[in-house]
């Protein structure tokens, strides 16, 4: 059985290997989110689930982009980072074994000293996030070991470990923005979107940027092949989506539109607008089309979730 699977896997084209490994990670994340929201706590908000799915995916792609761009790791080797997602179950297992309440949150602080302390101690003594200490320790040591394995160079090992681990820690673990008056963050913003909506769009935007970095040469080659007329159509699609948003969601939302909403919407809308171009291009591997389509589907789901609650109130009027 194992031999047959290995033979089948070796015959599988690389794009499909990459896609299957990516979805293996997404399945691991889905199970982790379920355990976190349904077994260790009770949270029925689908927008929170989508926010957390996108958060974990962002962190995974951050590491993948660092390994690819700093260490020049081939995709053939890079895909095997995905099974490492099992370390996501360390915090819930820690909580289950200790019997303590599972309450984790972003690092909320504007104090550089406190932020530096949490970065260096890996949340060891944090009042809520101490469940993450074993997971973060394994991730840090694993990043250092893998960086040395792939590069065999001390300088590149240190560089990739610091940039990937602490870059992900800072960009995803620290609460940079708050759109709710009662929530603290480095920056307080005024926004129409509520917290879970805004954070989901924030990390989806980050995923767009990281995907572009990860597949930069392939993306650059594809961009050069696309005719200008197609880009004009995509631009019109972006404008139409924004107009649809202005005339359907904005008038029925419970808070006024702000600049932050337009900014956090931009990259997800752009992603959705170019997805048909990628799907229609016969030169693009099918697996790549599925990858792009997956995030376009999540973006549309997110847009629908943002729209649904205001629409439901509108229908009841």
C-alpha positions, 0 to 999 in steps of 0.5 A: 500500500505504501509503495503504491502510494509512493509510486503514484505520488512520484508520478504526480506532476509537481503542481498537483503535489503542491496543491494537495500538500497545501490542502493538507495544511488547510485541512489541518487548520480546519480541524484546529479551528474546529477544536478551538471553537467547538471543543475548547470553547463555544463560538458559532461565528462563521466570520471568526472561523474564516478569520482564523483559517486565513490567519493560519494560512497567512502564517504558513505562506509567510514561512514558505515565502521566506524559505523560497526567497531567502534560502531558494528552496525548491518547490519539490522540497518546500511542499513538505512544510505542510505536514508540519502544521500538526504542531498547531495542535500543541496549544489545545493539547496543552490546555486539555492536559492542564484542564485550564480555560483555553483563552488565546488572543493577539499580543495587545501592546503598544509598549516596545519593551513588552513586545520585545519581551514576549518575542524573546520569551515566546509568550512563556509568562503571558497571562492568556497566550502561554499555551502557545509557548511549546508550539512556538519553541518547536517552531523556532527550533524547527525553523533553525534546523530546517534552515541549516538543512536547506542552506548549510550556511550559518548566516543564511540560517540565522537570517531565515530563522529571524525573518520567518519566525519573528516576521510572522510573529510580529506581522500576525501575532501582534494586534496592529489595528483595532476597529472597535473602540473597546479593543486595544491595538497599536493603531486604532482605526475607524472602519465600517467593518467589525473586528472579525470582518476587518481581520479576515480581509486584512489577512486575505490581503496579506495572503495575496501579497505573500502568494505574489512573493512566493510565485514571483517569477511565474506570476511575472511571466504570466503578467507579460503574456496577458494582453492589455485588453484583458487588464482593462476588463479586470479593471472594470471588474474591480470598479464594478465590485466597488460600485456593488459594494457601495450600493448594496452593503454600505447603505445598509451597514450599521456603521459608516464607510471609512478609508480603512474599509476601501484599503482592506478591500482592495487586494481581495477584490483585485484577486477576484478580478484576475482569477477569471484571467488565470482560469481562462489561460490554457498555459496556466496549470490546472492546480494553479487555477484551483489554488487561485480559485480557492482564495477567490472563493474564500474572498467571495464567501467573506464578501457574502458574510459582510453583506448578509447581516446588513441584508438580513436587517434590510429584508426585515424592514 
